[in-house]
Amino acid sequence: MPELSLSALNVVRAVAAHGSLSGAARALGYSQPAISRQVAAAEKAAGQPLFVRGARGVRTTAAGELVARFAAETLAGLDRLSERLDELTHGPEVRVRVGAFPAANAALLPFALARALKQQPRLSFTLTEASSPQLVLQVISKRLDVAVVASGPGLPQPALEGLHIAPLPGGELMVAVPSGHTLAAVEGAVPVRELAHLPWIVGKGARDEPQFGAWPTLTDPHIAFRAKTWHSRFGLVAADLGICVVPDILAPVVPENITLVRVDDPNWLGRGIMAVTRNDATEAHEAVVRALKEPPH
C-alpha cells in the first residue's frame, strides 16, 4: 500500500476544511491540478475515495473524514514537535506584558520592541494602552510587567512609590503644522507668541485619559476642532484646518505632509517619560527597558 505523505495529508485537511479543490488551492498557494494530484495520491494510499465531487464543490466520505481528522492531529503534533525542538535549541519563549500611554504606544514602544526582538528573538509581547495612572496600577497589581508613562505639568500624576523608575529619552512637545505653513519655514524654534492666535486641534476623550490641548502656556487659545485619535488630528492639520501639539516621540510616524516645529517658551517646564517596572523585574523585563532607552535610529 502506498504511504500517505505529509503533503497529501496537508491537502486533504485543506480540501475538507474549504469544501472545494479551488478553495484549498488558494489557501495553500498551489495550482488546482496540483491539489487534484495530491488528492488522487491520498485516495490511492487510502484505497478508497476520500471525497465525493459535486457541482458546488466536494464533500468528505467517511474515509475522508477519518483521514482529514488524522491529518489535523498529525500536522498539529508535528508543529508542537518543531516548537519543542526549537525550545531545546534556543530556550523557551518568554512573554512580556507591556503597556504605554497612546502617543508612546503609537511610535516609541513599537520601535523599542523591534529592537528588543533583535537582541532576544524568544521574546513575545502583549500590549495595553491606557492612561499613565492606570498603567502604574496594572504594574503594581502584576497585570503588566513594563509600563511607559508620562509625568509633568497638566498630567495626572501616577503613584510611583515602591517601583523601579527608568527615565527615557523624549518628552519634548512640538507643534505640527502643514508643510506649506509659514511656520514650517522658520529656522530654529518658533517663539511661543507666534502661536497665540492660531486655530488649534486638541484631543478628546475620557477625563483620566492623557490628552494634548493647545500649547500649555497659552491662556486663551482658539480651539477649532477636538479629535480623539492622532490619525484624525493629523488629517485636520494636513488639511490646514489648524495646528496641534505633538510629543517628539511621535516624530517617526508623522505624515510626510506635516512638519514638526520646536517652540521657544521659557515658561514651559517640560514633561518626562519613564519606564516603570516592579522591583522583581526579570531579565526579559529589563531587556525591554534597555530597548526603550536606546535612541531611535
C-alpha positions as CSV (number, residue, x, y, z in Angstrom):
1,M,0.0,0.0,0.0
2,P,1.4,3.4,-0.9
3,E,2.1,5.7,2.1
4,L,0.3,8.9,2.8
5,S,2.8,11.8,2.5
6,L,2.7,14.9,4.7
7,S,2.0,16.9,1.6
8,A,-1.0,14.8,0.8
9,L,-2.3,15.0,4.4
10,N,-2.0,18.7,4.3
11,V,-4.0,18.9,1.1
12,V,-6.7,16.5,2.4
13,R,-7.1,18.7,5.5
14,A,-7.4,21.8,3.4
15,V,-9.9,20.4,1.0
16,A,-12.0,19.1,3.8
17,A,-11.9,22.5,5.5
18,H,-12.7,24.5,2.4
19,G,-15.1,22.1,0.8
20,S,-13.5,22.6,-2.6
21,L,-10.3,21.9,-4.5
22,S,-10.1,25.6,-5.6
23,G,-10.5,26.8,-2.0
24,A,-7.7,24.5,-0.9
25,A,-5.5,25.7,-3.8
26,R,-6.0,29.3,-2.8
27,A,-5.3,28.6,0.9
28,L,-2.1,26.6,0.2
29,G,-0.8,28.6,-2.8
30,Y,-1.0,25.6,-5.1
31,S,-2.4,25.2,-8.5
32,Q,-5.7,23.3,-8.7
33,P,-4.1,20.5,-10.8
34,A,-1.5,20.1,-8.1
35,I,-4.3,19.7,-5.5
36,S,-6.0,17.2,-7.6
37,R,-2.9,15.1,-7.9
38,Q,-2.3,15.1,-4.1
39,V,-5.9,14.1,-3.5
40,A,-5.6,11.3,-6.0
41,A,-2.4,10.1,-4.3
42,A,-4.1,10.2,-0.9
43,E,-7.1,8.2,-2.2
44,K,-4.7,5.7,-3.8
45,A,-2.9,5.3,-0.4
46,A,-6.2,5.0,1.5
47,G,-7.6,2.5,-1.1
48,Q,-10.9,4.3,-1.3
49,P,-12.4,7.6,-2.2
50,L,-12.0,10.4,0.3
51,F,-14.2,13.0,-1.4
52,V,-17.4,13.0,-3.5
53,R,-17.3,15.6,-6.2
54,G,-20.4,17.7,-6.8
55,A,-21.4,20.8,-8.8
56,R,-20.8,23.0,-5.8
57,G,-17.6,21.5,-4.5
58,V,-16.7,18.3,-2.7
59,R,-17.8,16.6,0.5
60,T,-15.9,14.1,2.5
61,T,-16.7,10.4,2.6
62,A,-16.5,8.5,5.9
63,A,-12.9,7.6,5.0
64,G,-12.2,11.2,4.0
65,E,-13.4,12.5,7.4
66,L,-11.2,9.9,9.1
67,V,-8.1,10.9,7.1
68,A,-8.8,14.6,7.5
69,R,-9.1,14.3,11.2
70,F,-5.9,12.2,11.4
71,A,-4.2,14.8,9.2
72,A,-5.2,17.6,11.5
73,E,-3.9,15.8,14.6
74,T,-0.7,14.6,12.9
75,L,0.2,18.0,11.5
76,A,-0.6,19.7,14.8
77,G,1.6,17.2,16.5
78,L,4.5,17.9,14.1
79,D,4.1,21.6,14.8
80,R,4.3,21.0,18.5
81,L,7.4,18.8,18.0
82,S,9.0,21.6,16.0
83,E,8.3,24.1,18.7
84,R,9.8,21.8,21.4
85,L,12.9,21.2,19.4
86,D,13.3,24.9,18.8
87,E,13.0,25.5,22.6
88,L,15.7,22.9,23.2
89,T,18.0,24.9,20.8
90,H,17.1,28.5,21.7
91,G,15.2,28.3,25.0
92,P,11.5,28.8,25.7
93,E,9.5,31.7,24.5
94,V,9.2,34.5,27.2
95,R,6.1,36.6,27.2
96,V,6.3,40.2,28.5
97,R,3.2,42.3,29.2
98,V,3.8,45.9,28.1
99,G,1.7,49.0,28.3
100,A,2.0,52.6,27.3
101,F,0.1,55.8,27.0
102,P,-1.4,56.4,23.5
103,A,1.4,58.5,22.0
104,A,4.1,56.2,23.2
105,N,2.1,53.2,22.0
106,A,2.0,54.7,18.5
107,A,5.7,55.1,18.0
108,L,8.1,54.8,20.9
109,L,7.0,51.4,22.1
110,P,6.8,49.6,18.7
111,F,10.3,50.6,17.6
112,A,11.7,49.6,21.1
113,L,10.0,46.2,20.9
114,A,11.5,45.6,17.5
115,R,15.0,46.4,18.9
116,A,14.4,44.0,21.8
117,L,13.4,41.2,19.5
118,K,16.6,41.6,17.5
119,Q,18.6,41.1,20.8
120,Q,16.3,38.3,22.2
121,P,14.2,36.6,19.5
122,R,12.5,34.4,22.0
123,L,10.5,37.3,23.5
124,S,6.8,37.8,22.7
125,F,4.6,40.6,23.9
126,T,1.0,41.6,24.9
127,L,0.2,45.3,24.5
128,T,-2.0,47.5,26.6
129,E,-2.9,51.2,26.0
130,A,-4.2,53.3,28.9
131,S,-3.5,56.5,30.9
132,S,-0.3,56.6,33.0
133,P,-2.1,56.2,36.4
134,Q,-4.0,53.2,35.1
135,L,-0.8,51.7,33.7
136,V,1.0,52.1,37.0
137,L,-1.8,50.4,38.9
138,Q,-1.6,47.4,36.4
139,V,2.2,47.1,37.1
140,I,1.5,47.1,40.9
141,S,-1.2,44.5,40.5
142,K,1.1,42.4,38.3
143,R,-1.1,42.6,35.3
144,L,1.7,44.4,33.4
145,D,5.4,43.9,33.5
146,V,6.6,47.1,32.0
147,A,4.7,50.4,31.6
148,V,5.7,53.5,29.7
149,V,4.2,56.5,31.5
150,A,4.4,60.3,31.3
151,S,4.8,62.8,34.1
152,G,4.7,66.6,34.2
153,P,2.5,69.7,34.2
154,G,-1.1,69.2,33.2
155,L,-0.9,65.4,33.5
156,P,-2.5,63.2,36.2
157,Q,0.4,62.1,38.4
158,P,0.8,58.3,38.8
159,A,1.8,57.0,42.3
160,L,5.3,55.5,41.7
161,E,6.3,54.6,45.3
162,G,8.0,51.2,45.6
163,L,8.5,50.8,41.8
164,H,11.7,50.9,39.7
165,I,11.8,54.0,37.5
166,A,13.9,54.4,34.4
167,P,13.9,57.8,32.7
168,L,13.5,57.5,28.9
169,P,14.6,59.9,26.1
170,G,11.9,62.2,24.8
171,G,9.2,64.2,26.4
172,E,9.6,67.4,24.5
173,L,6.5,68.9,22.9
174,M,6.4,70.2,19.4
175,V,3.8,71.7,17.1
176,A,2.5,70.1,13.9
177,V,1.8,72.4,11.0
178,P,1.0,71.7,7.3
179,S,4.2,71.5,5.4
180,G,3.2,74.7,3.4
181,H,2.5,76.7,6.5
182,T,4.6,79.8,7.2
183,L,5.9,78.3,10.5
184,A,7.2,75.3,8.6
185,A,9.9,77.5,7.0
186,V,11.1,79.0,10.3
187,E,14.7,78.1,11.2
188,G,15.2,77.1,14.8
189,A,12.4,77.3,17.4
190,V,9.3,79.3,16.9
191,P,8.6,82.0,19.6
192,V,5.5,81.0,21.6
193,R,3.9,84.4,20.9
194,E,3.6,83.3,17.2
195,L,1.2,80.6,18.3
196,A,-1.2,82.7,20.3
197,H,-3.9,83.5,17.7
198,L,-3.7,80.3,15.5
199,P,-6.5,77.7,15.5
200,W,-5.8,74.6,17.5
201,I,-6.8,70.9,17.1
202,V,-6.9,69.3,20.5
203,G,-7.5,65.8,22.0
204,K,-10.9,64.5,23.0
205,G,-11.5,61.6,25.4
206,A,-12.3,60.5,29.0
207,R,-11.2,62.7,31.9
208,D,-8.4,60.3,33.0
209,E,-7.0,59.8,29.5
210,P,-3.9,61.7,28.5
211,Q,-4.9,64.4,26.1
212,F,-2.9,67.1,24.3
213,G,-4.6,70.5,24.3
214,A,-3.2,73.7,22.8
215,W,0.3,74.8,23.7
216,P,0.3,74.5,27.6
217,T,1.2,78.1,28.5
218,L,-1.3,79.8,26.2
219,T,-4.0,81.4,28.3
220,D,-6.9,81.7,25.8
221,P,-6.3,79.6,22.7
222,H,-8.7,79.3,19.8
223,I,-9.9,75.7,19.7
224,A,-11.0,74.8,16.2
225,F,-11.5,71.1,16.5
226,R,-11.5,68.3,19.0
227,A,-10.5,64.8,17.8
228,K,-9.9,61.6,19.7
229,T,-7.2,59.9,17.6
230,W,-3.9,61.0,16.3
231,H,-4.9,59.9,12.9
232,S,-7.8,62.4,12.9
233,R,-5.7,65.2,14.3
234,F,-3.0,64.7,11.6
235,G,-5.7,64.7,8.9
236,L,-7.1,68.0,10.2
237,V,-3.6,69.5,10.3
238,A,-2.8,68.3,6.8
239,A,-6.0,69.9,5.5
240,D,-4.7,73.2,7.0
241,L,-7.6,73.4,9.5
242,G,-5.4,74.1,12.5
243,I,-2.2,73.1,14.3
244,C,-1.7,70.7,17.1
245,V,0.7,69.8,19.9
246,V,2.7,66.6,19.2
247,P,5.1,64.9,21.6
248,D,8.5,64.4,20.0
249,I,8.3,60.6,20.4
250,L,5.6,60.6,17.6
251,A,8.0,62.1,15.1
252,P,8.8,58.8,13.3
253,V,5.1,58.3,12.4
254,V,4.1,61.8,11.5
255,P,2.8,62.0,7.9
256,E,5.2,63.5,5.3
257,N,2.9,66.4,4.5
258,I,3.2,67.7,8.1
259,T,6.1,69.5,9.6
260,L,7.0,69.5,13.3
261,V,8.4,72.7,14.7
262,R,10.0,73.4,18.0
263,V,8.8,76.1,20.3
264,D,10.8,78.7,22.3
265,D,8.9,79.0,25.5
266,P,10.9,79.8,28.7
267,N,7.7,79.3,30.8
268,W,7.2,75.7,29.8
269,L,8.8,73.3,32.3
270,G,8.5,70.2,30.1
271,R,7.4,66.7,30.7
272,G,9.2,63.4,31.4
273,I,8.7,59.9,30.1
274,M,9.8,56.8,32.1
275,A,9.6,53.1,32.1
276,V,8.1,51.6,35.2
277,T,8.7,48.0,36.5
278,R,8.4,46.2,39.8
279,N,11.5,45.6,41.8
280,D,11.3,41.9,41.0
281,A,11.7,42.6,37.2
282,T,13.2,39.7,35.3
283,E,16.0,39.9,32.6
284,A,13.3,39.9,29.9
285,H,11.6,42.9,31.5
286,E,14.9,44.7,31.8
287,A,15.7,43.9,28.1
288,V,12.5,45.8,27.1
289,V,13.6,48.7,29.3
290,R,17.0,48.8,27.8
291,A,15.5,48.8,24.3
292,L,13.2,51.7,25.3
293,K,16.3,53.7,26.5
294,E,18.0,53.4,23.1
295,P,17.6,56.4,20.9
296,P,15.7,55.7,17.7
297,H,17.8,55.2,14.6
